[in-house]
Amino acid sequence: MPRGEALEPFAVTRAGLETGPLSVWLWNGLKERGVPIVCMDARHANAALKMMPAKTDRNDAIGLAQIVRTGWCKSVHVKSTASHEARALLATRSQFVRTRCDLENQIRGVL
C-alpha cells in the first residue's frame, strides 16, 4: 500500500462476545457506536468450544467467530449501563456499611 493512503474501514456484519464481568460495558460501548453485536451465554459457548482440538486463545476466538457467523448461539439480554451503575453503587454502599460495622466492633473490642 502506498505511503499516506488511508485504510478503508472494514464493515462489521456482526460481532460477538461471551458473558462475563466486562461484557456489559463492552456490549453497551459497542452498541452505542453502532456495531451489530451479540452477547452469548458463556456456558453455551464453552460447550461448543470443548470440541476444539487445541485450547488456545486464538482457537477460542476462531470458534466464537464461527458460532456467531453460523448463528448457533444463545443470545442473552444485557442490561443498560444505568442499571449496572446503580447496582455497582449499591454494592459499594453495602461494602462500606459492612466495613464500618467491622471497625466499630474492633474498636469496641479493644476498649
Biopython code that builds the backbone (N, CA, C, O; Angstrom):
import numpy as np
from Bio.PDB.StructureBuilder import StructureBuilder

atoms = [
    (1, "MET", "N", (0.849, -1.168, 0.000)),
    (1, "MET", "CA", (0.000, 0.000, 0.000)),
    (1, "MET", "C", (0.896, 1.232, 0.000)),
    (1, "MET", "O", (1.845, 1.299, 0.781)),
    (2, "PRO", "N", (0.615, 2.201, -0.854)),
    (2, "PRO", "CA", (1.439, 3.410, -0.908)),
    (2, "PRO", "C", (1.350, 4.199, 0.387)),
    (2, "PRO", "O", (0.341, 4.186, 1.093)),
    (3, "ARG", "N", (2.453, 4.889, 0.668)),
    (3, "ARG", "CA", (2.527, 5.679, 1.899)),
    (3, "ARG", "C", (1.521, 6.831, 1.850)),
    (3, "ARG", "O", (1.326, 7.453, 0.805)),
    (4, "GLY", "N", (0.887, 7.106, 2.992)),
    (4, "GLY", "CA", (-0.054, 8.209, 3.087)),
    (4, "GLY", "C", (-1.478, 7.837, 2.710)),
    (4, "GLY", "O", (-2.402, 8.618, 2.934)),
    (5, "GLU", "N", (-1.664, 6.658, 2.142)),
    (5, "GLU", "CA", (-3.017, 6.234, 1.757)),
    (5, "GLU", "C", (-3.713, 5.650, 2.980)),
    (5, "GLU", "O", (-3.162, 4.787, 3.662)),
    (6, "ALA", "N", (-4.901, 6.115, 3.249)),
    (6, "ALA", "CA", (-5.643, 5.667, 4.426)),
    (6, "ALA", "C", (-6.294, 4.321, 4.179)),
    (6, "ALA", "O", (-6.713, 4.007, 3.065)),
    (7, "LEU", "N", (-6.367, 3.550, 5.217)),
    (7, "LEU", "CA", (-7.073, 2.274, 5.140)),
    (7, "LEU", "C", (-8.568, 2.521, 5.138)),
    (7, "LEU", "O", (-9.067, 3.377, 5.868)),
    (8, "GLU", "N", (-9.278, 1.769, 4.318)),
    (8, "GLU", "CA", (-10.731, 1.870, 4.336)),
    (8, "GLU", "C", (-11.248, 1.132, 5.554)),
    (8, "GLU", "O", (-10.774, 0.038, 5.864)),
    (9, "PRO", "N", (-12.216, 1.716, 6.252)),
    (9, "PRO", "CA", (-12.773, 0.988, 7.393)),
    (9, "PRO", "C", (-13.508, -0.257, 6.913)),
    (9, "PRO", "O", (-14.217, -0.224, 5.907)),
    (10, "PHE", "N", (-13.333, -1.340, 7.633)),
    (10, "PHE", "CA", (-13.998, -2.571, 7.243)),
    (10, "PHE", "C", (-15.406, -2.606, 7.806)),
    (10, "PHE", "O", (-15.686, -2.031, 8.858)),
    (11, "ALA", "N", (-16.269, -3.275, 7.104)),
    (11, "ALA", "CA", (-17.668, -3.369, 7.529)),
    (11, "ALA", "C", (-17.830, -4.578, 8.445)),
    (11, "ALA", "O", (-17.504, -5.703, 8.067)),
    (12, "VAL", "N", (-18.328, -4.338, 9.636)),
    (12, "VAL", "CA", (-18.586, -5.418, 10.579)),
    (12, "VAL", "C", (-20.038, -5.836, 10.393)),
    (12, "VAL", "O", (-20.955, -5.041, 10.602)),
    (13, "THR", "N", (-20.237, -7.084, 10.000)),
    (13, "THR", "CA", (-21.603, -7.555, 9.827)),
    (13, "THR", "C", (-22.207, -7.983, 11.156)),
    (13, "THR", "O", (-23.403, -7.807, 11.388)),
    (14, "ARG", "N", (-21.373, -8.548, 12.031)),
    (14, "ARG", "CA", (-21.837, -8.951, 13.360)),
    (14, "ARG", "C", (-20.615, -9.236, 14.224)),
    (14, "ARG", "O", (-19.639, -9.828, 13.761)),
    (15, "ALA", "N", (-20.676, -8.816, 15.469)),
    (15, "ALA", "CA", (-19.622, -9.108, 16.436)),
    (15, "ALA", "C", (-20.236, -9.897, 17.572)),
    (15, "ALA", "O", (-21.433, -9.793, 17.839)),
    (16, "GLY", "N", (-19.418, -10.680, 18.235)),
    (16, "GLY", "CA", (-19.929, -11.487, 19.335)),
    (16, "GLY", "C", (-18.971, -11.531, 20.497)),
    (16, "GLY", "O", (-17.755, -11.444, 20.330)),
    (17, "LEU", "N", (-19.542, -11.668, 21.685)),
    (17, "LEU", "CA", (-18.732, -11.845, 22.881)),
    (17, "LEU", "C", (-19.492, -12.692, 23.877)),
    (17, "LEU", "O", (-20.716, -12.811, 23.819)),
    (18, "GLU", "N", (-18.729, -13.287, 24.804)),
    (18, "GLU", "CA", (-19.320, -14.127, 25.834)),
    (18, "GLU", "C", (-19.713, -13.286, 27.043)),
    (18, "GLU", "O", (-19.199, -12.185, 27.239)),
    (19, "THR", "N", (-20.623, -13.813, 27.846)),
    (19, "THR", "CA", (-20.965, -13.136, 29.083)),
    (19, "THR", "C", (-19.776, -13.209, 30.030)),
    (19, "THR", "O", (-19.023, -14.183, 30.036)),
    (20, "GLY", "N", (-19.626, -12.166, 30.825)),
    (20, "GLY", "CA", (-18.519, -12.105, 31.774)),
    (20, "GLY", "C", (-18.554, -10.778, 32.502)),
    (20, "GLY", "O", (-19.469, -9.982, 32.298)),
    (21, "PRO", "N", (-17.559, -10.529, 33.357)),
    (21, "PRO", "CA", (-17.571, -9.307, 34.150)),
    (21, "PRO", "C", (-17.498, -8.025, 33.324)),
    (21, "PRO", "O", (-18.094, -7.019, 33.709)),
    (22, "LEU", "N", (-16.795, -8.036, 32.216)),
    (22, "LEU", "CA", (-16.648, -6.825, 31.405)),
    (22, "LEU", "C", (-17.581, -6.787, 30.201)),
    (22, "LEU", "O", (-17.626, -5.786, 29.485)),
    (23, "SER", "N", (-18.317, -7.854, 29.973)),
    (23, "SER", "CA", (-19.138, -7.917, 28.762)),
    (23, "SER", "C", (-20.223, -6.848, 28.728)),
    (23, "SER", "O", (-20.580, -6.373, 27.650)),
    (24, "VAL", "N", (-20.751, -6.463, 29.879)),
    (24, "VAL", "CA", (-21.799, -5.434, 29.929)),
    (24, "VAL", "C", (-21.265, -4.112, 29.396)),
    (24, "VAL", "O", (-21.900, -3.454, 28.571)),
    (25, "TRP", "N", (-20.083, -3.735, 29.883)),
    (25, "TRP", "CA", (-19.503, -2.452, 29.484)),
    (25, "TRP", "C", (-19.083, -2.491, 28.018)),
    (25, "TRP", "O", (-19.280, -1.516, 27.293)),
    (26, "LEU", "N", (-18.502, -3.612, 27.575)),
    (26, "LEU", "CA", (-18.108, -3.739, 26.173)),
    (26, "LEU", "C", (-19.334, -3.711, 25.260)),
    (26, "LEU", "O", (-19.342, -3.017, 24.244)),
    (27, "TRP", "N", (-20.375, -4.472, 25.630)),
    (27, "TRP", "CA", (-21.568, -4.555, 24.800)),
    (27, "TRP", "C", (-22.216, -3.189, 24.654)),
    (27, "TRP", "O", (-22.558, -2.779, 23.545)),
    (28, "ASN", "N", (-22.391, -2.473, 25.778)),
    (28, "ASN", "CA", (-23.027, -1.157, 25.721)),
    (28, "ASN", "C", (-22.186, -0.160, 24.935)),
    (28, "ASN", "O", (-22.730, 0.648, 24.183)),
    (29, "GLY", "N", (-20.860, -0.207, 25.098)),
    (29, "GLY", "CA", (-19.983, 0.705, 24.365)),
    (29, "GLY", "C", (-20.011, 0.453, 22.872)),
    (29, "GLY", "O", (-20.066, 1.394, 22.079)),
    (30, "LEU", "N", (-19.974, -0.821, 22.482)),
    (30, "LEU", "CA", (-20.018, -1.146, 21.054)),
    (30, "LEU", "C", (-21.391, -0.845, 20.456)),
    (30, "LEU", "O", (-21.493, -0.392, 19.316)),
    (31, "LYS", "N", (-22.431, -1.097, 21.221)),
    (31, "LYS", "CA", (-23.790, -0.832, 20.747)),
    (31, "LYS", "C", (-23.991, 0.662, 20.497)),
    (31, "LYS", "O", (-24.625, 1.047, 19.515)),
    (32, "GLU", "N", (-23.443, 1.516, 21.398)),
    (32, "GLU", "CA", (-23.540, 2.961, 21.219)),
    (32, "GLU", "C", (-22.851, 3.423, 19.941)),
    (32, "GLU", "O", (-23.252, 4.419, 19.340)),
    (33, "ARG", "N", (-21.807, 2.694, 19.525)),
    (33, "ARG", "CA", (-21.066, 3.060, 18.321)),
    (33, "ARG", "C", (-21.644, 2.426, 17.060)),
    (33, "ARG", "O", (-21.080, 2.563, 15.974)),
    (34, "GLY", "N", (-22.767, 1.734, 17.208)),
    (34, "GLY", "CA", (-23.459, 1.193, 16.046)),
    (34, "GLY", "C", (-22.955, -0.152, 15.560)),
    (34, "GLY", "O", (-23.278, -0.558, 14.443)),
    (35, "VAL", "N", (-22.175, -0.850, 16.366)),
    (35, "VAL", "CA", (-21.674, -2.165, 15.972)),
    (35, "VAL", "C", (-22.767, -3.199, 16.240)),
    (35, "VAL", "O", (-23.285, -3.272, 17.354)),
    (36, "PRO", "N", (-23.122, -3.997, 15.233)),
    (36, "PRO", "CA", (-24.109, -5.059, 15.479)),
    (36, "PRO", "C", (-23.454, -6.170, 16.304)),
    (36, "PRO", "O", (-22.571, -6.875, 15.815)),
    (37, "ILE", "N", (-23.884, -6.318, 17.538)),
    (37, "ILE", "CA", (-23.197, -7.220, 18.464)),
    (37, "ILE", "C", (-24.169, -8.206, 19.088)),
    (37, "ILE", "O", (-25.340, -7.902, 19.314)),
    (38, "VAL", "N", (-23.648, -9.399, 19.358)),
    (38, "VAL", "CA", (-24.409, -10.458, 20.008)),
    (38, "VAL", "C", (-23.650, -10.852, 21.269)),
    (38, "VAL", "O", (-22.445, -11.102, 21.220)),
    (39, "CYS", "N", (-24.346, -10.907, 22.389)),
    (39, "CYS", "CA", (-23.747, -11.389, 23.631)),
    (39, "CYS", "C", (-24.300, -12.791, 23.869)),
    (39, "CYS", "O", (-25.506, -12.977, 24.035)),
    (40, "MET", "N", (-23.401, -13.775, 23.882)),
    (40, "MET", "CA", (-23.854, -15.160, 24.001)),
    (40, "MET", "C", (-23.549, -15.726, 25.379)),
    (40, "MET", "O", (-22.606, -15.298, 26.046)),
    (41, "ASP", "N", (-24.335, -16.664, 25.784)),
    (41, "ASP", "CA", (-24.168, -17.314, 27.080)),
    (41, "ASP", "C", (-22.828, -18.039, 27.106)),
    (41, "ASP", "O", (-22.520, -18.813, 26.200)),
    (42, "ALA", "N", (-22.033, -17.789, 28.140)),
    (42, "ALA", "CA", (-20.681, -18.355, 28.224)),
    (42, "ALA", "C", (-20.721, -19.881, 28.340)),
    (42, "ALA", "O", (-19.871, -20.565, 27.770)),
    (43, "ARG", "N", (-21.691, -20.413, 29.066)),
    (43, "ARG", "CA", (-21.775, -21.874, 29.197)),
    (43, "ARG", "C", (-22.095, -22.530, 27.863)),
    (43, "ARG", "O", (-21.558, -23.589, 27.539)),
    (44, "HIS", "N", (-22.973, -21.895, 27.090)),
    (44, "HIS", "CA", (-23.342, -22.429, 25.779)),
    (44, "HIS", "C", (-22.130, -22.381, 24.843)),
    (44, "HIS", "O", (-21.852, -23.344, 24.127)),
    (45, "ALA", "N", (-21.411, -21.248, 24.855)),
    (45, "ALA", "CA", (-20.234, -21.117, 24.001)),
    (45, "ALA", "C", (-19.141, -22.093, 24.439)),
    (45, "ALA", "O", (-18.459, -22.679, 23.598)),
    (46, "ASN", "N", (-18.974, -22.268, 25.745)),
    (46, "ASN", "CA", (-17.956, -23.186, 26.248)),
    (46, "ASN", "C", (-18.230, -24.615, 25.806)),
    (46, "ASN", "O", (-17.310, -25.361, 25.470)),
    (47, "ALA", "N", (-19.501, -24.987, 25.809)),
    (47, "ALA", "CA", (-19.858, -26.340, 25.369)),
    (47, "ALA", "C", (-19.492, -26.547, 23.905)),
    (47, "ALA", "O", (-19.044, -27.627, 23.521)),
    (48, "ALA", "N", (-19.681, -25.519, 23.091)),
    (48, "ALA", "CA", (-19.329, -25.633, 21.679)),
    (48, "ALA", "C", (-17.817, -25.629, 21.485)),
    (48, "ALA", "O", (-17.305, -26.310, 20.596)),
    (49, "LEU", "N", (-17.106, -24.874, 22.302)),
    (49, "LEU", "CA", (-15.657, -24.771, 22.154)),
    (49, "LEU", "C", (-14.917, -25.986, 22.708)),
    (49, "LEU", "O", (-13.738, -26.175, 22.408)),
    (50, "LYS", "N", (-15.581, -26.803, 23.502)),
    (50, "LYS", "CA", (-14.944, -28.008, 24.036)),
    (50, "LYS", "C", (-14.556, -28.975, 22.924)),
    (50, "LYS", "O", (-13.659, -29.800, 23.096)),
    (51, "MET", "N", (-15.228, -28.874, 21.794)),
    (51, "MET", "CA", (-14.962, -29.784, 20.684)),
    (51, "MET", "C", (-13.695, -29.411, 19.922)),
    (51, "MET", "O", (-13.239, -30.172, 19.069)),
    (52, "MET", "N", (-13.119, -28.240, 20.223)),
    (52, "MET", "CA", (-11.899, -27.808, 19.554)),
    (52, "MET", "C", (-10.739, -28.699, 20.006)),
    (52, "MET", "O", (-10.645, -29.037, 21.186)),
    (53, "PRO", "N", (-9.860, -29.080, 19.080)),
    (53, "PRO", "CA", (-8.765, -29.988, 19.455)),
    (53, "PRO", "C", (-7.729, -29.351, 20.386)),
    (53, "PRO", "O", (-7.273, -29.996, 21.330)),
    (54, "ALA", "N", (-7.357, -28.102, 20.134)),
    (54, "ALA", "CA", (-6.343, -27.438, 20.959)),
    (54, "ALA", "C", (-6.976, -26.207, 21.597)),
    (54, "ALA", "O", (-7.563, -25.374, 20.906)),
    (55, "LYS", "N", (-6.854, -26.098, 22.910)),
    (55, "LYS", "CA", (-7.485, -24.997, 23.650)),
    (55, "LYS", "C", (-6.493, -23.846, 23.766)),
    (55, "LYS", "O", (-5.667, -23.818, 24.679)),
    (56, "THR", "N", (-6.579, -22.899, 22.839)),
    (56, "THR", "CA", (-5.756, -21.690, 22.892)),
    (56, "THR", "C", (-6.666, -20.481, 22.715)),
    (56, "THR", "O", (-7.809, -20.618, 22.278)),
    (57, "ASP", "N", (-6.160, -19.301, 23.053)),
    (57, "ASP", "CA", (-6.955, -18.082, 22.888)),
    (57, "ASP", "C", (-7.303, -17.855, 21.422)),
    (57, "ASP", "O", (-8.415, -17.438, 21.097)),
    (58, "ARG", "N", (-6.356, -18.130, 20.550)),
    (58, "ARG", "CA", (-6.588, -17.944, 19.112)),
    (58, "ARG", "C", (-7.689, -18.879, 18.613)),
    (58, "ARG", "O", (-8.582, -18.460, 17.877)),
    (59, "ASN", "N", (-7.617, -20.149, 19.020)),
    (59, "ASN", "CA", (-8.655, -21.106, 18.608)),
    (59, "ASN", "C", (-10.010, -20.754, 19.217)),
    (59, "ASN", "O", (-11.043, -20.946, 18.576)),
    (60, "ASP", "N", (-10.016, -20.240, 20.446)),
    (60, "ASP", "CA", (-11.275, -19.802, 21.062)),
    (60, "ASP", "C", (-11.890, -18.657, 20.269)),
    (60, "ASP", "O", (-13.098, -18.643, 20.035)),
    (61, "ALA", "N", (-11.068, -17.698, 19.855)),
    (61, "ALA", "CA", (-11.577, -16.568, 19.068)),
    (61, "ALA", "C", (-12.128, -17.043, 17.731)),
    (61, "ALA", "O", (-13.174, -16.574, 17.283)),
    (62, "ILE", "N", (-11.435, -17.959, 17.104)),
    (62, "ILE", "CA", (-11.915, -18.504, 15.829)),
    (62, "ILE", "C", (-13.220, -19.260, 16.043)),
    (62, "ILE", "O", (-14.149, -19.139, 15.244)),
    (63, "GLY", "N", (-13.294, -20.042, 17.126)),
    (63, "GLY", "CA", (-14.508, -20.793, 17.425)),
    (63, "GLY", "C", (-15.687, -19.880, 17.721)),
    (63, "GLY", "O", (-16.796, -20.128, 17.248)),
    (64, "LEU", "N", (-15.457, -18.814, 18.507)),
    (64, "LEU", "CA", (-16.534, -17.863, 18.804)),
    (64, "LEU", "C", (-17.000, -17.164, 17.536)),
    (64, "LEU", "O", (-18.197, -16.952, 17.341)),
    (65, "ALA", "N", (-16.054, -16.808, 16.675)),
    (65, "ALA", "CA", (-16.430, -16.172, 15.408)),
    (65, "ALA", "C", (-17.284, -17.114, 14.574)),
    (65, "ALA", "O", (-18.255, -16.687, 13.950)),
    (66, "GLN", "N", (-16.929, -18.386, 14.560)),
    (66, "GLN", "CA", (-17.705, -19.374, 13.795)),
    (66, "GLN", "C", (-19.105, -19.543, 14.385)),
    (66, "GLN", "O", (-20.079, -19.678, 13.646)),
    (67, "ILE", "N", (-19.205, -19.535, 15.712)),
    (67, "ILE", "CA", (-20.518, -19.658, 16.363)),
    (67, "ILE", "C", (-21.401, -18.475, 15.996)),
    (67, "ILE", "O", (-22.580, -18.650, 15.686)),
    (68, "VAL", "N", (-20.834, -17.266, 16.028)),
    (68, "VAL", "CA", (-21.609, -16.065, 15.703)),
    (68, "VAL", "C", (-21.963, -16.064, 14.221)),
    (68, "VAL", "O", (-23.080, -15.706, 13.846)),
    (69, "ARG", "N", (-21.022, -16.460, 13.386)),
    (69, "ARG", "CA", (-21.251, -16.472, 11.932)),
    (69, "ARG", "C", (-22.402, -17.404, 11.555)),
    (69, "ARG", "O", (-23.233, -17.066, 10.712)),
    (70, "THR", "N", (-22.443, -18.577, 12.186)),
    (70, "THR", "CA", (-23.489, -19.545, 11.844)),
    (70, "THR", "C", (-24.801, -19.255, 12.560)),
    (70, "THR", "O", (-25.845, -19.788, 12.184)),
    (71, "GLY", "N", (-24.755, -18.414, 13.590)),
    (71, "GLY", "CA", (-25.968, -18.111, 14.341)),
    (71, "GLY", "C", (-26.326, -19.180, 15.352)),
    (71, "GLY", "O", (-27.435, -19.190, 15.887)),
    (72, "TRP", "N", (-25.382, -20.092, 15.620)),
    (72, "TRP", "CA", (-25.627, -21.189, 16.549)),
    (72, "TRP", "C", (-25.220, -20.774, 17.953)),
    (72, "TRP", "O", (-24.336, -21.375, 18.563)),
    (73, "CYS", "N", (-25.881, -19.736, 18.454)),
    (73, "CYS", "CA", (-25.558, -19.273, 19.796)),
    (73, "CYS", "C", (-26.833, -18.801, 20.481)),
    (73, "CYS", "O", (-27.785, -18.353, 19.843)),
    (74, "LYS", "N", (-26.814, -18.916, 21.787)),
    (74, "LYS", "CA", (-27.945, -18.480, 22.596)),
    (74, "LYS", "C", (-27.659, -17.047, 23.034)),
    (74, "LYS", "O", (-26.789, -16.807, 23.871)),
    (75, "SER", "N", (-28.390, -16.108, 22.467)),
    (75, "SER", "CA", (-28.188, -14.705, 22.793)),
    (75, "SER", "C", (-28.825, -14.387, 24.137)),
    (75, "SER", "O", (-29.917, -14.869, 24.440)),
    (76, "VAL", "N", (-28.146, -13.576, 24.941)),
    (76, "VAL", "CA", (-28.655, -13.202, 26.250)),
    (76, "VAL", "C", (-28.945, -11.708, 26.283)),
    (76, "VAL", "O", (-28.374, -10.932, 25.516)),
    (77, "HIS", "N", (-29.840, -11.319, 27.183)),
    (77, "HIS", "CA", (-30.187, -9.913, 27.346)),
    (77, "HIS", "C", (-29.117, -9.233, 28.189)),
    (77, "HIS", "O", (-28.689, -9.770, 29.211)),
    (78, "VAL", "N", (-28.691, -8.061, 27.762)),
    (78, "VAL", "CA", (-27.715, -7.278, 28.515)),
    (78, "VAL", "C", (-28.426, -6.047, 29.054)),
    (78, "VAL", "O", (-29.061, -5.303, 28.306)),
    (79, "LYS", "N", (-28.313, -5.842, 30.361)),
    (79, "LYS", "CA", (-28.979, -4.701, 30.985)),
    (79, "LYS", "C", (-28.279, -3.401, 30.603)),
    (79, "LYS", "O", (-27.151, -3.409, 30.110)),
    (80, "SER", "N", (-28.958, -2.298, 30.838)),
    (80, "SER", "CA", (-28.421, -0.987, 30.465)),
    (80, "SER", "C", (-27.266, -0.594, 31.374)),
    (80, "SER", "O", (-27.085, -1.153, 32.456)),
    (81, "THR", "N", (-26.495, 0.374, 30.913)),
    (81, "THR", "CA", (-25.381, 0.889, 31.700)),
    (81, "THR", "C", (-25.891, 1.510, 32.996)),
    (81, "THR", "O", (-25.270, 1.350, 34.047)),
    (82, "ALA", "N", (-27.011, 2.215, 32.928)),
    (82, "ALA", "CA", (-27.556, 2.869, 34.125)),
    (82, "ALA", "C", (-27.906, 1.847, 35.209)),
    (82, "ALA", "O", (-27.658, 2.091, 36.390)),
    (83, "SER", "N", (-28.470, 0.722, 34.824)),
    (83, "SER", "CA", (-28.828, -0.284, 35.829)),
    (83, "SER", "C", (-27.579, -0.905, 36.452)),
    (83, "SER", "O", (-27.575, -1.218, 37.643)),
    (84, "HIS", "N", (-26.517, -1.086, 35.659)),
    (84, "HIS", "CA", (-25.278, -1.639, 36.209)),
    (84, "HIS", "C", (-24.553, -0.628, 37.098)),
    (84, "HIS", "O", (-23.917, -1.006, 38.082)),
    (85, "GLU", "N", (-24.651, 0.649, 36.752)),
    (85, "GLU", "CA", (-24.057, 1.670, 37.610)),
    (85, "GLU", "C", (-24.779, 1.725, 38.954)),
    (85, "GLU", "O", (-24.140, 1.837, 40.001)),
    (86, "ALA", "N", (-26.112, 1.646, 38.927)),
    (86, "ALA", "CA", (-26.885, 1.641, 40.170)),
    (86, "ALA", "C", (-26.543, 0.414, 41.007)),
    (86, "ALA", "O", (-26.416, 0.512, 42.228)),
    (87, "ARG", "N", (-26.395, -0.723, 40.370)),
    (87, "ARG", "CA", (-26.056, -1.947, 41.093)),
    (87, "ARG", "C", (-24.656, -1.841, 41.710)),
    (87, "ARG", "O", (-24.435, -2.295, 42.833)),
    (88, "ALA", "N", (-23.718, -1.243, 40.977)),
    (88, "ALA", "CA", (-22.359, -1.067, 41.498)),
    (88, "ALA", "C", (-22.367, -0.131, 42.707)),
    (88, "ALA", "O", (-21.661, -0.372, 43.686)),
    (89, "LEU", "N", (-23.166, 0.938, 42.639)),
    (89, "LEU", "CA", (-23.257, 1.860, 43.776)),
    (89, "LEU", "C", (-23.852, 1.178, 45.001)),
    (89, "LEU", "O", (-23.372, 1.384, 46.116)),
    (90, "LEU", "N", (-24.884, 0.372, 44.810)),
    (90, "LEU", "CA", (-25.488, -0.350, 45.929)),
    (90, "LEU", "C", (-24.512, -1.351, 46.545)),
    (90, "LEU", "O", (-24.451, -1.496, 47.765)),
    (91, "ALA", "N", (-23.751, -2.037, 45.695)),
    (91, "ALA", "CA", (-22.769, -2.998, 46.198)),
    (91, "ALA", "C", (-21.662, -2.281, 46.965)),
    (91, "ALA", "O", (-21.199, -2.770, 47.995)),
    (92, "THR", "N", (-21.237, -1.118, 46.461)),
    (92, "THR", "CA", (-20.204, -0.346, 47.140)),
    (92, "THR", "C", (-20.697, 0.149, 48.488)),
    (92, "THR", "O", (-19.965, 0.086, 49.476)),
    (93, "ARG", "N", (-21.934, 0.643, 48.541)),
    (93, "ARG", "CA", (-22.501, 1.111, 49.803)),
    (93, "ARG", "C", (-22.584, -0.031, 50.810)),
    (93, "ARG", "O", (-22.266, 0.144, 51.986)),
    (94, "SER", "N", (-23.011, -1.191, 50.345)),
    (94, "SER", "CA", (-23.111, -2.350, 51.228)),
    (94, "SER", "C", (-21.739, -2.710, 51.805)),
    (94, "SER", "O", (-21.627, -3.042, 52.985)),
    (95, "GLN", "N", (-20.711, -2.646, 50.981)),
    (95, "GLN", "CA", (-19.352, -2.945, 51.448)),
    (95, "GLN", "C", (-18.896, -1.921, 52.483)),
    (95, "GLN", "O", (-18.283, -2.288, 53.485)),
    (96, "PHE", "N", (-19.190, -0.639, 52.252)),
    (96, "PHE", "CA", (-18.828, 0.404, 53.206)),
    (96, "PHE", "C", (-19.534, 0.204, 54.551)),
    (96, "PHE", "O", (-18.920, 0.373, 55.604)),
    (97, "VAL", "N", (-20.806, -0.151, 54.517)),
    (97, "VAL", "CA", (-21.562, -0.379, 55.751)),
    (97, "VAL", "C", (-20.959, -1.553, 56.518)),
    (97, "VAL", "O", (-20.804, -1.491, 57.738)),
    (98, "ARG", "N", (-20.621, -2.620, 55.800)),
    (98, "ARG", "CA", (-20.004, -3.786, 56.439)),
    (98, "ARG", "C", (-18.656, -3.420, 57.065)),
    (98, "ARG", "O", (-18.350, -3.848, 58.178)),
    (99, "THR", "N", (-17.853, -2.632, 56.350)),
    (99, "THR", "CA", (-16.548, -2.216, 56.860)),
    (99, "THR", "C", (-16.700, -1.345, 58.103)),
    (99, "THR", "O", (-15.956, -1.498, 59.072)),
    (100, "ARG", "N", (-17.673, -0.423, 58.069)),
    (100, "ARG", "CA", (-17.919, 0.436, 59.231)),
    (100, "ARG", "C", (-18.304, -0.399, 60.454)),
    (100, "ARG", "O", (-17.805, -0.156, 61.553)),
    (101, "CYS", "N", (-19.176, -1.368, 60.270)),
    (101, "CYS", "CA", (-19.589, -2.234, 61.381)),
    (101, "CYS", "C", (-18.400, -3.031, 61.917)),
    (101, "CYS", "O", (-18.254, -3.188, 63.129)),
    (102, "ASP", "N", (-17.556, -3.533, 61.022)),
    (102, "ASP", "CA", (-16.367, -4.272, 61.460)),
    (102, "ASP", "C", (-15.443, -3.379, 62.276)),
    (102, "ASP", "O", (-14.917, -3.798, 63.308)),
    (103, "LEU", "N", (-15.244, -2.137, 61.808)),
    (103, "LEU", "CA", (-14.384, -1.206, 62.550)),
    (103, "LEU", "C", (-14.971, -0.865, 63.912)),
    (103, "LEU", "O", (-14.249, -0.818, 64.908)),
    (104, "GLU", "N", (-16.275, -0.628, 63.959)),
    (104, "GLU", "CA", (-16.925, -0.341, 65.238)),
    (104, "GLU", "C", (-16.741, -1.497, 66.210)),
    (104, "GLU", "O", (-16.456, -1.277, 67.387)),
    (105, "ASN", "N", (-16.901, -2.715, 65.736)),
    (105, "ASN", "CA", (-16.747, -3.901, 66.586)),
    (105, "ASN", "C", (-15.301, -4.058, 67.045)),
    (105, "ASN", "O", (-15.056, -4.441, 68.189)),
    (106, "GLN", "N", (-14.338, -3.766, 66.164)),
    (106, "GLN", "CA", (-12.919, -3.837, 66.536)),
    (106, "GLN", "C", (-12.609, -2.839, 67.640)),
    (106, "GLN", "O", (-11.941, -3.176, 68.618)),
    (107, "ILE", "N", (-13.098, -1.598, 67.484)),
    (107, "ILE", "CA", (-12.842, -0.560, 68.493)),
    (107, "ILE", "C", (-13.515, -0.930, 69.801)),
    (107, "ILE", "O", (-12.919, -0.772, 70.866)),
    (108, "ARG", "N", (-14.732, -1.414, 69.741)),
    (108, "ARG", "CA", (-15.448, -1.820, 70.945)),
    (108, "ARG", "C", (-14.698, -2.942, 71.651)),
    (108, "ARG", "O", (-14.616, -2.962, 72.879)),
    (109, "GLY", "N", (-14.154, -3.871, 70.882)),
    (109, "GLY", "CA", (-13.410, -4.983, 71.465)),
    (109, "GLY", "C", (-12.113, -4.552, 72.123)),
    (109, "GLY", "O", (-11.726, -5.107, 73.152)),
    (110, "VAL", "N", (-11.437, -3.571, 71.543)),
    (110, "VAL", "CA", (-10.186, -3.081, 72.114)),
    (110, "VAL", "C", (-10.458, -2.306, 73.389)),
    (110, "VAL", "O", (-9.695, -2.413, 74.350)),
    (111, "LEU", "N", (-11.527, -1.529, 73.416)),
    (111, "LEU", "CA", (-11.849, -0.729, 74.612)),
    (111, "LEU", "C", (-12.387, -1.621, 75.708)),
    (111, "LEU", "O", (-12.715, -1.139, 76.792)),
]
sb = StructureBuilder()
sb.init_structure("model")
sb.init_model(0)
sb.init_chain("A")
sb.init_seg("    ")
for serial, (resi, resn, name, xyz) in enumerate(atoms, 1):
    if name == "N":
        sb.init_residue(resn, " ", resi, " ")
    sb.init_atom(name, np.array(xyz, "f"), 0.0, 1.0, " ", f" {name:<3s}", serial, name[0])
structure = sb.get_structure()
